[in-house]
Amino acid sequence: MKKLILIITLVFIAVSFFGQNSKTYRKVVEPKDVPNKVRGDFTRQYPNSFVKMWYATSITYWYEDYGPTYYNGWYRQSQTVVVYRFDQPSYYEVEFFRNNENSRAIFNRYGVWFETRTKVVKLPQVIADALENSEFSNWRLSDYKERIEAPGMVNSVYRMHVSNGHLSQIIRINEKGKIVQIKME
């Protein structure tokens, strides 16, 4: 019994210690704490949307969403210098519901839209056909699939995780059904 109490105590101490060192890249904020420019630009871009939640976030969180290496290699390196200020968040993320879809968008503090991700329940037929006619036709498709829209992108891109036994990859397919990127996970 003493050993059990000792083990539970040690586990509690370890969890407490390591929990203090974890970083939080996203925190819930009240809509009033989101700059007017950000809220206004979001409303203009996505009118008639139901906002679920606003977050103060960082681009690091956004890139590392769904795993520590999920976005490495997807984005070009920025040529601009980023200055971090701790009195004001650099980015704001909004979770919203529009046209029967759950989406998330990220804006910088000046209202510049960075990207929107929308959860996809059923892939469009063009995308499903492209998968069926590709090297991934016998691979398992993850439950989480998303459509990505961003400035500078002519069309949306669909991203999903596929696996085959011990192999796991993340693929992107454009709206025409062409696989545009394959990334080993």
ZILIN-V441433 format. One record per residue. RES is the residue in one letter. PHI is phi in radians with two decimals (NA if undefined). OMEGA is omega in whole degrees, 0 to 359 (* if undefined). D_FIRST is the distance of its C-alpha to the first C-alpha in whole Angstrom. Layout:
[[RES	PHI	OMEGA	D_FIRST] [RES	PHI	OMEGA	D_FIRST]]
//
This chain:
[[M	NA	179	0] [K	-1.13	178	4] [K	-1.12	180	5] [L	-1.09	179	5] [I	-1.12	179	6] [L	-1.12	180	9] [I	-1.11	179	10] [I	-1.06	179	11] [T	-1.11	179	12] [L	-1.12	178	14] [V	-1.10	179	15] [F	-1.06	180	17] [I	-1.12	180	18] [A	-1.10	179	20] [V	-1.09	179	21] [S	-1.09	182	23] [F	-1.14	182	24] [F	-1.23	177	26] [G	-1.13	180	27] [Q	-1.24	183	29] [N	-1.57	182	31] [S	-1.32	180	32] [K	-1.77	175	36] [T	-1.93	181	37] [Y	-1.74	183	40] [R	-2.50	176	41] [K	-2.41	180	41] [V	-1.16	175	42] [V	-2.27	176	45] [E	-1.28	178	47] [P	-0.95	180	51] [K	-1.15	179	53] [D	-1.57	176	51] [V	-1.60	181	52] [P	-0.94	180	56] [N	-0.95	180	59] [K	-1.06	180	60] [V	-1.15	180	57] [R	-1.09	180	57] [G	-1.15	179	61] [D	-1.14	176	61] [F	-1.08	182	58] [T	-1.10	178	60] [R	-1.17	182	63] [Q	-1.34	183	61] [Y	-2.24	180	59] [P	-1.13	178	61] [N	1.05	176	60] [S	-1.69	175	56] [F	-1.73	181	53] [V	-1.42	177	51] [K	-1.51	187	47] [M	-2.82	171	46] [W	-1.88	178	47] [Y	-2.34	164	45] [A	-1.54	187	46] [T	-2.49	175	45] [S	-2.28	179	46] [I	-1.17	177	48] [T	-1.08	178	45] [Y	-1.05	183	43] [W	-1.06	179	46] [Y	-1.14	186	46] [E	-1.63	177	42] [D	-1.03	180	42] [Y	1.17	174	40] [G	2.21	187	39] [P	-1.13	181	39] [T	-2.09	187	42] [Y	-1.01	185	44] [Y	-1.83	180	47] [N	-0.97	179	47] [G	1.56	180	51] [W	-1.48	187	52] [Y	-1.87	175	54] [R	-1.20	175	57] [Q	-1.24	178	56] [S	-1.26	179	57] [Q	-1.61	182	60] [T	-1.72	177	60] [V	-1.54	180	58] [V	-1.80	177	55] [V	-1.88	181	55] [Y	-1.59	175	51] [R	-2.03	184	51] [F	-1.62	179	48] [D	-1.52	181	50] [Q	-2.60	179	51] [P	-1.08	179	49] [S	-1.50	184	51] [Y	-2.36	176	50] [Y	-2.26	178	50] [E	-1.96	178	48] [V	-2.21	172	49] [E	-1.68	182	48] [F	-2.59	181	50] [F	-2.14	181	52] [R	-2.67	179	55] [N	0.91	180	57] [N	1.06	179	54] [E	-2.24	174	52] [N	-1.62	183	49] [S	-2.34	173	50] [R	-2.41	178	49] [A	-2.28	178	52] [I	-2.21	179	51] [F	-2.26	172	54] [N	-1.42	187	54] [R	-1.18	178	55] [Y	-1.71	177	59] [G	1.58	180	59] [V	-1.38	181	59] [W	-1.28	182	58] [F	-1.82	185	56] [E	-2.98	173	54] [T	-2.26	177	53] [R	-2.11	180	51] [T	-2.15	178	51] [K	-1.17	182	49] [V	-1.89	178	51] [V	-1.49	180	50] [K	-2.23	180	53] [L	-1.20	173	55] [P	-1.03	185	58] [Q	-1.01	180	60] [V	-1.05	181	62] [I	-1.25	178	58] [A	-1.05	178	57] [D	-1.12	179	60] [A	-1.07	178	60] [L	-1.13	182	56] [E	-1.10	182	57] [N	-1.72	182	60] [S	-1.97	176	58] [E	-1.14	182	56] [F	-1.71	185	53] [S	-1.05	180	54] [N	-1.75	180	52] [W	-1.49	178	49] [R	-1.43	180	46] [L	-1.69	181	47] [S	-1.18	177	44] [D	-1.22	183	44] [Y	-1.60	176	44] [K	-2.24	180	48] [E	-2.51	174	50] [R	-1.81	182	53] [I	-1.99	174	54] [E	-2.18	180	57] [A	-2.68	177	58] [P	-1.04	180	61] [G	1.55	177	63] [M	-1.56	181	62] [V	-1.16	181	65] [N	-2.28	176	63] [S	-1.24	175	59] [V	-2.21	177	57] [Y	-1.76	181	54] [R	-2.16	179	51] [M	-2.69	179	48] [H	-1.81	177	46] [V	-2.19	180	46] [S	-2.51	179	44] [N	-2.55	184	45] [G	1.13	181	42] [H	-1.55	179	41] [L	-1.50	181	44] [S	-2.48	180	44] [Q	-2.43	175	47] [I	-2.00	181	48] [I	-2.14	174	51] [R	-2.13	180	54] [I	-2.23	180	57] [N	-1.37	185	60] [E	-1.12	179	61] [K	-1.55	178	64] [G	1.62	179	61] [K	-1.62	176	61] [I	-1.27	185	58] [V	-1.78	176	59] [Q	-2.67	174	55] [I	-2.27	182	53] [K	-2.28	177	50] [M	-1.22	179	47] [E	-1.71	*	44]]
//
